[in-house]
Amino acid sequence: MANEKIKQLAKAIYDKVGGMDNVNKIRHCMTRVRMDIIDYDKVNLEALKSISGVLGVVEDDTLQVVIGPGTVNKVAQEMVDMAGVKLGEALHGKSDRELVEEKASQMKAAQKEKHQSNSPFKKILKAISNIFVPMIPAFVGAGIIGGIAAVMSNLIVAGSLSNNWQQYVEVLNIIKNGIFAYLVLYTGINSANEFGATPSLGGVIGGVTMLTGMNIEKPLPNLFTNGTLSAGQGGIIGVIFAVWLLSLLEKQLHKIVPDSVDIIITPTICLLVIGLATIFLIMPIAGMVSNSLVGVINTILEKGGIVAGFTLGLTFLPMVMFGLHQILTPIHMEMITQTGQTLLLPILAMAGAGQVGAAIALWVRLRKDTQLVKMIKGALPVGILGIGEPLIYGVTLPLGRPFITACVGGGIGGAVIGAFGNVGSIAIGPSGAALVPLIANNQWLSYVLGLLAAYAGGFIVTFFFGIPKDMKS
């Protein structure tokens, strides 16, 4: 029966987006099926939103259908199975350019005006999402393992565990470092996939930033500061930019280098040119940018305290709604690389906690609305674990006012975290209660108090001010 429901949902989504012929590629993240739509005029958004099992729709460069965790991967897989392709592959065996050129010029112009007014920024957000979303399961799993290792290490220092446990701590840290120590490699490979370069070359460029083989007694010079370069300088921000340049160069070389020697000439020139540019130009510049960015954010959080926490917690949900939160992922990773923790994530996590409080208030006040209560019951468990999109698109946003009061609840939780200060996470991933094992420096109690404040704030503000006037309690 469950498989039949998945098939019906996949078929219904295809029907409402203009059929399989109107979809180019399909991917998914933790809660959304992401589709590259060929002609948006053929998409029936209202009908798509009304499908049973669809929690919401986000219209962007990719059409994002919110399904919810656990189910989304099954629906996306069923959809590509129906098309006979793999996730991320073109459904029709044609390139994006060929599919676009098949459209009438008039329709193409209309679509460009309607959906691509902010296309450069949207493309940046989409690229960042596609680079990092595949790594989130590794961040979460490795981060939790690292958290366990940190707790065990503290217990050894406190004398609660004997020194014999140290070897187990080392093993856990080795597993954790499988992603974090080589993050630039994964970023380089995923960036190459996103920008259309050869993945292995992207991985090499990422590896270049580790400066493996450099004589530490005679380090390479930093041409901009008269200092020296250090491994990892510029971080993943520099890697992404370098691989983007790599993709431009590689595509041009493929056009002019004869096929008979392309396999030799193109990768050699690409690695030499982009490698040198990465070491002597990109790493110093990206290093200054990332250091300044992390420094500014840390200063704002340290000096802003309650005000900064409230503002960030209040505004994060609208960022999620428009997909702008993806731009924060490389910032989180830079903060973790430079300081061992991201101070942003625990504060931003309060936004989801405000949703939980608001949903519980709606449940209490509108318990006679069986359809709404059913939706809340289904969305609350994953909301508590930090996946808030089912609550956003299925409960609070459609009702309007509760979305605003949920944001206020998130601001209250953020203010509490800001008041404590120095509450950071050693990895990124789902927020909510699931983030507790990742909180750094034994600050988990401060984080939990922030969560409780956001729950309570979202509940109280929604209970008294967030019930829509046209809904009876």
N, C-alpha and C positions, 0 to 999 in steps of 0.2 A: 504493500500500500504506500509505504514511504517513497519507494522508487517511482511509483506512478505519479505521486504528487510532484516530485522533482521534474519528471518529464512534462507534466501539464504546465508547470510554472515556466519551464524553459520555452515551451511552445508558445505560451501566452505572451512572453516577453518578445519573442521574435515577431509575433503577429502585430503587436502594438508599436514596434519600431519600424514597420514597413517591410517586414519579411527578412529572411536570411540574406537576400540579395542586396539589402540596404546596410549590411554590417560588413565592415572590412576585417577588423580584428577584435578578439575578445580576450580580456585578462580579468583578474580579480585581485582585490586586496583582502583585508580581514573581514570586511562587511559589505563590500560593493562589487557588483559585476560591472566592469568598465568596457564599454564598446566604442570603437571608432566608427562613427556613423558617416555614411556617404552623403545622404541627402536628408537634412533635418526636417524639411517640409513634409516628409512622409511619416514622421514620428507623431503619434498621438499621445502627447504627454499626459493628458488627463486620464485617458483610458489606461495608460501604463501605471499611473499612480493608484488606480482603483483595483488593480489585480490583487487577489488574495495572496498574501505572502510577500508583497512588495511594501516596504516600510517608507519609502520615499524615493525621489528622483532628483539628481543634481545634473543640470544641463551645462556642459562645459565643452572644451575641445573634445573630450571623451564624454559620452553619455553614461552617467553612473547611476545604476539601479541598486538601491540599498536593500539587501536581503537579510543581513544579519549573520553573525559568526556561526560556523558549523554547517550552515545550509548553503552559504554563498559559493563555496568551492565545489559543492555537488552540482549546483545549478550551472555554474560556469563550465564545468567539465561536461555536463550533459549537452550544453549548447554547442561546444566545439565538437563533441562526438557526433551530434546530429549533422554538423557540417563536414565531418570527416577530416578534421585538421587537429593540430595541437594548440594549446593555449599560446596566444601571442602570434600565431601564424595567420597569414592572410587567408580568408575564407574562400577567395575566388582565384587564388594563384596569380594575382596581379599586384603590381606595386601601387602604393598610395597615389602616385602621380598619374598612372594609367587610369585608375578609377575616377580620379577627379576630372581628367580630360574627357571622359565619356559623358560627363554632364553637359547640359546645354549652357552656353556662355552666359545667358541671361540669369539662369538659376544660380550659377556659380557666383556671379556678381552680387546677387541678392543675399546669398549665404555669407559671403565675405563681410558685407555691411552689417548683417544681423548678428553674426557669431564671432567675428574676428576683430572687433574694435580694439580689444586688448590682447591680441594674439601673441605678441612677443613675451609679455609677462606670463600669460597662460601657458605658453610653451615651456618657459623656464620652470614653472610649478609642476607641469606634467613630467618634465624630464627628471626633476629631483625626486618626484614620487616614484617614477619607474626605476630609478637607480637604487633607492633605499628600501622600498617596500619588500622586495624579495629577501632582504637581509634581516627584516624585523624578527622572524622566528629565531634566528641565530642570536640576535641581540638579547632577546628575552631569555632564551635557554642558557646561554653563556653567562648572562648577567646574574641570573639566579644562582648558578653554580659558583660564580665569583662571590656572591653575597654569602653563601654558605661557608665558603673558604674564609671569608673575613670574620664571620662569627666564630668559627672554630679557632682561628688565629688569636682572636681576643680572649677566648676561653683558655688557650694555652698560656698566654701572657699572665692572665689572672690566676693561673694555677688550678683551674677547674678541670683542665685536661692535661694529661702528661705530655711530655715532649715527644713521645712515640707517635703522637697524632700528627706531628709536623709533616711527615712524609705524605699523609693523605691530603693535607692542605696544599702541598706542592703539586700533587697530581691534579687536584681540582683547578688550581691556577693554570696548569698547563692546558687543560681543556678549555678554560675561559679564554686564554690567550690565543686559541686557535682562530678566533675572529678578531679580537681587539688588537692583537700585536701585528696582524697582517691586514688591517682594515683597508689600507691604501691599495692593496692588490685587488680585493673584492670590488672596491669602488672603481678602480681602473677598468676592470673587466665589464662591470655593469654599465659604466659610462660609455664604453666602446659599443656595447650592444645597443644602447639608447641612441647614440649619435651616428651609428652606421659604420663604425670602424671595426677592424679585426680585433676580437676580444683578447686574444693572446698579446697583441701589441699594446692594448690598453692596460693589461696587467703588468707588462714590463715597465710602462711609463709610471704606473703606481709604484712599482718596486724601485724605480730610480730615486724616488724621494726618500727612500730609506738609506741612501748613500752607502750601500754595502760595498766594502772594499776600500773605502776612503781611509787614508792614514790619519788616525786620530791625533798623532803628534804634529802633523802638518795638514790641518784641515783646509778644505777649499775656501777661497775668499768669498765674502758677501760683497758684491760690487757696489751695493747701495749704501752700506754702513761702514765700510772699511773694517768690518769684523770678520767673522768666519761663519760658515754654514753649519747647521746641525741637522742630524737625521730627523726626518718628519717635518721639517720646517715648511710652513704653508699648509700642511695637513690635507684633508680631503677636498677643501675648497680649491687648492692649487691643482690637485689631481684631476678634478672634474674639468677645470679650464684647460689644462694641458691636453687631456684626451679629446676635448672638443676641437682644439687646434689640430691634433693628430688626425681626426676624422676628415677635416677639411683638406689637409695635405694628402692624405692617402687617396681620397676620391679623385683629386686632381692628377696624381701620379698614375692611377689606374687608367686615366684617359690618354695619357701621352707616352707611357712606357710600353714598348712592344710586348705582346703576350708571351713571347718566348723567354723573356728575361724578367718579366714582371715579378715573379715569385722571389727573385734574388734582389733586384734593384729597389723595388718599392718598400719592403719592410726595412731594408738597410738604411735608406735615406730617411725614412720616417723616424726610426729610432735615433739616428744620429742627430737630425735637425731638432726634433721635439725633445730628445733627451738633453741636448745642450741648452736649449731654451728653458727647459724645466729647471735644470740645475742653477743656471746663472741669471735667469730673469724671473721665471714664474715663482720659484721657491722663495726668493727674497721678498718679492712684492706681495705674494699671497701670505707670507709669514707676517708682514707688517699689518695687512688687512685683518687677518684672523686674530692676531694679538690685540689689535685695537678694538675689534668687535667684542671679543670675549671680555676685555678689560672694561669697556663701556657698560656692558650688560651686568657684569659683577658689581660695578660701582653703583649702578642704578638700584640694584637689589639691596646692596649694603646700605646705601644712603637713603633710599626711598622707603624701605621698611614696609610699614602697614599700607601706605598709599600706593606704592609700586605693586605690592601683592594684591591689593583690592582691584587695581586697574587691570592687571594682567588676568586675574581670575574672572573678572567681569567680561572682558572682551574676547576671550579665547573661543567661546562657542561660535560667535559669528565668523571667526576665522576658519573654524572647522567646517562650517556650513558652506563657505565659499571655496574651500580647499586651500586656503592661504597658509594653513598650518604646516604644509609640506616644506615651506621655505625654512622652517625652524630646525628641520632634521640635521642638516650639516652644522648648524650652530650648536645644537646639543652635542654632537660628536666632537666638535672642536673643543668645547668646554671640558668634556670628559678627557680628551687627549691631553689638554694643557694642565688641568687642575685635578683630574681624577673623579670629577663629578659634574653634573649639570644642575645648577641651582634653579633653572627655569622650569624643568619638568614637574617637580612636586607642586609648584604654584599653579601651573597650567592644569594639572590633574584635578584641581579643585572644581573646575568648570563641570566636569562629568559628575562630581559628587553633588553639586547643586542640582543637576538634573534628577538624580536619585531622590533627593529630598522633595523636589517639586512633584515628582511622580507619585510618591507616597501620599502627599497632601491631596492630590487629585483623586487617588484611590479612596481616601477617607471621605472627602467631601462629595464625590460623585459615584459612590459605591453602587447606586442603583443603575448606573449606565454599564450594563454587563459587557458590551463590546469594548468600551474603554478599559474596564477593569481587566478583561482578558488580555488586551494588548499590553497593559502595564505589567501583569503577572509574567508575561513572556519576556519582556524587555528588562525587567529589574535585575535578575541574576547577573546577566552579562554587564549591565550598567554598573553594578557594584564592583565588578571585576575590571572596570575601566574601559569598556567598549560602549560608548555612549550613543552611537548613531541610531540604534533602534529606538531609544527613548527620544532622541531629537526629532527624527523624521516620522516616527510612529505615534508619538504622544504629545510632546510639548509644542513643537513648531506648528503643527496643524491647528492647534487651539489658540495660538497667538500669544496671549497674555502670559500663560505659564512659561513660555520660552524666556520671556524677559525676566520674570521672577526667579527662574532657574539660574540665569546669568548673575543676578544679584547674590544668590546663594553661593555661587562659585567665587564671587568677589569677596564675600565674607570669609570663606575658607582660605582664599589667597591672602587676605589681610592677616589671618592668624599665622600662616606660614611665614609671611614677611616679618611679623613681629618677633618670632623666634629667631629667624635669620640662620644662614648657613645650613639649610636643610636641602641636601642635594641627592641625586640619584647616580649610581655608578654605571647605569645603562639605560637605554630607551626601550620602550615597549608599552603594553597596556598600562593604564594608570589605575586609579581606584585602589581597592584593597590589594590587587595583584602587584602593586608597586612597593608594598611594604618591605619585601625581602631585598629590594634593590637600594633602599635608602642607606646613604653612606654615614660613616662615623657615628653609628649607634643613635642617630637622630630619629629613629622610627616613631618614638612616642610623640614628638612634635608633629610629625606627618599625620599620625592617627588623630591627634587632636584637631588638626586642620580639616581632615576628612569629616569628623563628627560635627565641626562647626559649619561646614558646607552643607552637610545633610540637614542639620537643624535650621540653618539659614534658609535653604531652599524650601524646606517644609513650611516654616512659619510665614515667610513672605508670600508664598503661593497660597497657603491656607486662608490668609486674610485679604490678599490683594490680587491673587492670580487666577481666580475662578472666573471664566467668561460669563458675562451677564446673561447670555441666552441659554445657559446650562443650569438646570435645577440641581441643588444639592440634596 
